[in-house]
Amino acid sequence: MRGFYESYNYPDLEAAWLHYVHSDAVMHVPGYDRASRLAYEMEVVAHFDDPILTVLDQVAEGDKVATRWNLGGYLVGAAPGAPVSGRYVSMTTTTVDRVRGGQITERWADAEFTALLG
């Protein structure tokens, strides 16, 4: 799972999702399925200049892995809900993933998006 999160530091997020996220994965985020969640995350990351995702904590129990991570970088594009600013922003998220066969099959996330606003 650490490899999945660290893949956000490299340019091909879609390839990482193909490798780490099952094609039928359930996203427990209202309004999102796997495809729309990937598109959203690609859009957010694309608005950072040299984004850095750091895994802060990671704990596994059974088939679930809880990860607290931070995404930081200079906001150079209008990320969803955030103005273009050119300033450094950082957001911390906690995600719980159910993993089977080495792939994420379910995902729950609590994100702190207000950090992007100002």
Backbone as CSV, one residue per row, in Angstrom:
resi,resn,N_x,N_y,N_z,CA_x,CA_y,CA_z,C_x,C_y,C_z
1,MET,0.816,-1.197,0.000,0.000,0.000,0.000,0.861,1.264,0.000
2,ARG,2.005,1.206,0.640,2.887,2.381,0.631,3.262,2.738,-0.807
3,GLY,3.521,1.722,-1.624,3.855,1.958,-3.028,2.749,2.666,-3.777
4,PHE,1.504,2.336,-3.476,0.382,3.018,-4.126,0.401,4.505,-3.800
5,TYR,0.516,4.834,-2.531,0.496,6.247,-2.148,1.713,6.995,-2.674
6,GLU,2.857,6.367,-2.633,4.058,7.028,-3.143,4.020,7.208,-4.657
7,SER,3.175,6.454,-5.354,3.055,6.610,-6.810,2.496,7.982,-7.194
8,TYR,1.889,8.681,-6.249,1.384,10.031,-6.531,2.532,11.014,-6.765
9,ASN,3.740,10.624,-6.430,4.912,11.469,-6.661,5.480,11.321,-8.069
10,TYR,4.899,10.463,-8.860,5.391,10.194,-10.212,4.312,10.557,-11.223
11,PRO,4.688,10.736,-12.483,3.752,11.319,-13.454,2.584,10.446,-13.900
12,ASP,2.645,9.126,-13.760,1.604,8.287,-14.346,0.676,7.690,-13.298
13,LEU,-0.201,8.525,-12.775,-1.148,8.096,-11.755,-2.120,7.055,-12.303
14,GLU,-2.487,7.180,-13.565,-3.406,6.215,-14.166,-2.800,4.806,-14.163
15,ALA,-1.520,4.683,-14.470,-0.856,3.377,-14.449,-0.821,2.811,-13.036
16,ALA,-0.608,3.665,-12.050,-0.605,3.205,-10.658,-1.974,2.665,-10.270
17,TRP,-3.027,3.354,-10.688,-4.376,2.875,-10.375,-4.655,1.549,-11.083
18,LEU,-4.175,1.376,-12.291,-4.359,0.100,-12.986,-3.693,-1.030,-12.203
19,HIS,-2.554,-0.749,-11.614,-1.804,-1.756,-10.876,-2.384,-2.016,-9.483
20,TYR,-2.754,-0.957,-8.756,-3.097,-1.066,-7.344,-4.596,-1.061,-7.027
21,VAL,-5.444,-0.580,-7.919,-6.872,-0.436,-7.609,-7.681,-1.360,-8.512
22,HIS,-8.400,-2.274,-7.904,-9.194,-3.249,-8.656,-10.197,-2.522,-9.560
23,SER,-10.453,-3.089,-10.721,-11.361,-2.458,-11.691,-12.782,-2.307,-11.157
24,ASP,-13.173,-3.120,-10.193,-14.509,-3.020,-9.593,-14.472,-2.426,-8.189
25,ALA,-13.413,-1.727,-7.853,-13.279,-1.160,-6.511,-14.439,-0.212,-6.205
26,VAL,-14.888,-0.263,-4.971,-15.977,0.594,-4.501,-15.367,1.788,-3.783
27,MET,-15.737,2.980,-4.204,-15.273,4.210,-3.558,-16.405,4.687,-2.647
28,HIS,-16.174,4.664,-1.343,-17.190,5.112,-0.395,-17.095,6.625,-0.216
29,VAL,-17.179,7.310,-1.331,-17.195,8.766,-1.385,-18.415,9.110,-2.230
30,PRO,-19.401,9.798,-1.659,-20.638,10.057,-2.398,-20.380,10.664,-3.781
31,GLY,-21.010,10.075,-4.788,-20.931,10.606,-6.140,-19.762,10.104,-6.967
32,TYR,-18.934,9.222,-6.410,-17.761,8.752,-7.144,-17.782,7.243,-7.317
33,ASP,-17.393,6.821,-8.509,-17.037,5.431,-8.738,-15.536,5.419,-9.011
34,ARG,-14.985,4.282,-9.358,-13.542,4.185,-9.552,-13.041,5.172,-10.609
35,ALA,-13.703,5.206,-11.763,-13.249,6.060,-12.878,-13.330,7.539,-12.525
36,SER,-14.434,7.967,-11.913,-14.574,9.393,-11.602,-13.651,9.810,-10.464
37,ARG,-13.361,8.889,-9.552,-12.430,9.218,-8.470,-11.009,9.370,-9.004
38,LEU,-10.608,8.468,-9.888,-9.287,8.587,-10.509,-9.186,9.901,-11.273
39,ALA,-10.208,10.243,-12.049,-10.193,11.493,-12.817,-10.056,12.699,-11.889
40,TYR,-10.788,12.683,-10.776,-10.720,13.776,-9.811,-9.315,13.899,-9.211
41,GLU,-8.749,12.767,-8.798,-7.424,12.811,-8.173,-6.356,13.242,-9.174
42,MET,-6.493,12.825,-10.423,-5.551,13.273,-11.455,-5.671,14.775,-11.659
43,GLU,-6.885,15.298,-11.601,-7.096,16.741,-11.759,-6.468,17.514,-10.610
44,VAL,-6.656,17.049,-9.396,-6.078,17.735,-8.236,-4.550,17.744,-8.328
45,VAL,-3.945,16.588,-8.562,-2.486,16.485,-8.609,-1.909,17.318,-9.753
46,ALA,-2.637,17.405,-10.859,-2.153,18.166,-12.023,-2.011,19.660,-11.735
47,HIS,-2.665,20.144,-10.706,-2.615,21.567,-10.399,-1.509,21.934,-9.418
48,PHE,-0.677,20.967,-9.099,0.475,21.214,-8.242,1.744,21.174,-9.079
49,ASP,2.672,22.067,-8.772,3.994,22.023,-9.372,4.858,21.153,-8.460
50,ASP,5.302,20.011,-8.970,6.112,19.070,-8.205,5.461,18.672,-6.876
51,PRO,4.261,18.059,-6.935,3.607,17.647,-5.688,4.419,16.570,-4.974
52,ILE,4.346,16.591,-3.663,5.008,15.566,-2.865,3.970,14.956,-1.931
53,LEU,3.768,13.651,-2.073,2.889,12.932,-1.166,3.770,12.151,-0.199
54,THR,3.523,12.364,1.085,4.295,11.704,2.130,3.357,10.866,2.979
55,VAL,3.688,9.590,3.139,2.932,8.727,4.046,3.399,9.053,5.460
56,LEU,2.453,9.494,6.297,2.775,9.881,7.671,2.640,8.705,8.633
57,ASP,1.580,7.933,8.471,1.319,6.764,9.301,0.620,5.723,8.452
58,GLN,0.858,4.460,8.760,0.164,3.394,8.046,0.047,2.196,8.984
59,VAL,-1.192,1.696,9.126,-1.467,0.583,10.016,-2.355,-0.406,9.279
60,ALA,-2.027,-1.700,9.382,-2.831,-2.734,8.736,-3.409,-3.659,9.791
61,GLU,-4.662,-4.046,9.555,-5.323,-5.043,10.395,-6.246,-5.848,9.504
62,GLY,-6.007,-7.130,9.434,-6.809,-7.973,8.542,-6.615,-7.521,7.105
63,ASP,-7.724,-7.293,6.405,-7.635,-6.875,5.005,-7.759,-5.365,4.824
64,LYS,-7.680,-4.600,5.924,-7.778,-3.140,5.835,-6.451,-2.488,6.182
65,VAL,-6.153,-1.415,5.438,-4.944,-0.627,5.678,-5.369,0.829,5.851
66,ALA,-5.038,1.399,7.001,-5.313,2.813,7.265,-4.041,3.604,6.993
67,THR,-4.181,4.662,6.227,-3.026,5.489,5.858,-3.368,6.954,6.104
68,ARG,-2.505,7.631,6.840,-2.601,9.092,6.996,-1.473,9.664,6.170
69,TRP,-1.834,10.520,5.212,-0.829,11.029,4.291,-1.015,12.516,4.066
70,ASN,0.050,13.143,3.569,0.034,14.572,3.304,0.449,14.817,1.857
71,LEU,-0.287,15.688,1.186,0.054,16.123,-0.170,0.384,17.601,-0.104
72,GLY,1.555,17.954,-0.583,1.967,19.349,-0.560,2.640,19.736,-1.856
73,GLY,2.595,21.017,-2.134,3.247,21.547,-3.318,2.744,22.946,-3.613
74,TYR,3.289,23.530,-4.658,2.862,24.864,-5.069,1.658,24.738,-5.986
75,LEU,0.583,25.424,-5.636,-0.657,25.371,-6.403,-0.530,26.314,-7.600
76,VAL,-0.415,25.730,-8.782,-0.207,26.521,-9.996,-1.407,26.465,-10.939
77,GLY,-2.402,25.718,-10.598,-3.623,25.640,-11.392,-4.802,25.713,-10.457
78,ALA,-5.968,25.932,-11.004,-7.186,26.033,-10.197,-7.686,24.625,-9.879
79,ALA,-7.174,24.068,-8.792,-7.649,22.755,-8.352,-9.128,22.885,-8.000
80,PRO,-9.876,21.795,-8.076,-11.310,21.861,-7.785,-11.591,22.558,-6.461
81,GLY,-12.291,23.671,-6.530,-12.661,24.422,-5.341,-11.588,25.354,-4.820
82,ALA,-10.461,25.458,-5.499,-9.368,26.292,-5.010,-8.909,27.252,-6.099
83,PRO,-8.622,28.489,-5.720,-8.129,29.456,-6.702,-6.660,29.194,-7.053
84,VAL,-6.249,29.658,-8.219,-4.832,29.615,-8.587,-4.114,30.595,-7.667
85,SER,-3.040,30.157,-7.049,-2.407,31.050,-6.090,-0.896,31.132,-6.225
86,GLY,-0.256,30.082,-6.713,1.194,30.066,-6.766,1.838,29.861,-5.412
87,ARG,1.033,29.699,-4.391,1.572,29.529,-3.041,1.674,28.051,-2.687
88,TYR,2.484,27.751,-1.688,2.627,26.381,-1.207,1.403,26.027,-0.374
89,VAL,0.792,24.891,-0.673,-0.337,24.400,0.114,-0.064,22.947,0.494
90,SER,-0.713,22.537,1.547,-0.533,21.195,2.063,-1.864,20.712,2.626
91,MET,-2.208,19.473,2.328,-3.441,18.906,2.873,-3.147,17.511,3.399
92,THR,-3.812,17.163,4.489,-3.637,15.849,5.092,-4.933,15.068,4.967
93,THR,-4.807,13.795,4.641,-5.958,12.924,4.420,-5.733,11.611,5.154
94,THR,-6.817,11.037,5.649,-6.781,9.693,6.206,-7.643,8.811,5.324
95,THR,-7.074,7.704,4.890,-7.760,6.787,3.985,-7.715,5.384,4.578
96,VAL,-8.821,4.676,4.454,-8.864,3.266,4.824,-9.173,2.486,3.548
97,ASP,-8.304,1.556,3.224,-8.462,0.746,2.017,-8.628,-0.717,2.405
98,ARG,-9.586,-1.376,1.779,-9.697,-2.832,1.898,-8.881,-3.418,0.755
99,VAL,-7.982,-4.326,1.072,-7.060,-4.881,0.079,-7.285,-6.382,-0.029
100,ARG,-7.445,-6.827,-1.255,-7.562,-8.259,-1.542,-6.749,-8.550,-2.786
101,GLY,-5.947,-9.607,-2.728,-5.140,-9.978,-3.881,-4.167,-8.885,-4.297
102,GLY,-3.723,-8.072,-3.339,-2.761,-7.015,-3.636,-3.350,-5.766,-4.264
103,GLN,-4.699,-5.683,-4.326,-5.337,-4.501,-4.913,-6.396,-3.930,-3.968
104,ILE,-6.598,-2.636,-4.083,-7.639,-1.967,-3.312,-8.993,-2.378,-3.900
105,THR,-9.895,-2.860,-3.023,-11.234,-3.238,-3.480,-12.304,-2.304,-2.926
106,GLU,-11.977,-1.603,-1.837,-12.870,-0.592,-1.266,-12.018,0.513,-0.673
107,ARG,-12.591,1.733,-0.666,-11.834,2.868,-0.149,-12.758,3.852,0.552
108,TRP,-12.320,4.282,1.736,-12.983,5.337,2.491,-11.945,6.433,2.707
109,ALA,-12.327,7.699,2.614,-11.350,8.775,2.783,-11.967,9.970,3.498
110,ASP,-11.180,10.578,4.379,-11.513,11.837,5.032,-10.403,12.809,4.693
111,ALA,-10.726,13.821,3.898,-9.706,14.753,3.408,-9.928,16.154,3.962
112,GLU,-8.842,16.875,4.159,-8.865,18.240,4.634,-8.610,19.174,3.449
113,PHE,-9.657,19.407,2.659,-9.510,20.228,1.452,-9.486,21.730,1.733
114,THR,-9.865,22.138,2.936,-9.868,23.567,3.236,-8.472,24.161,3.161
115,ALA,-7.447,23.337,3.297,-6.070,23.828,3.187,-5.799,24.409,1.798
116,LEU,-6.534,23.955,0.802,-6.331,24.452,-0.561,-6.939,25.843,-0.773
117,LEU,-7.839,26.244,0.112,-8.590,27.474,-0.100,-7.891,28.733,0.357
118,GLY,-7.022,28.630,1.287,-6.430,29.880,1.657,-5.709,29.927,2.919
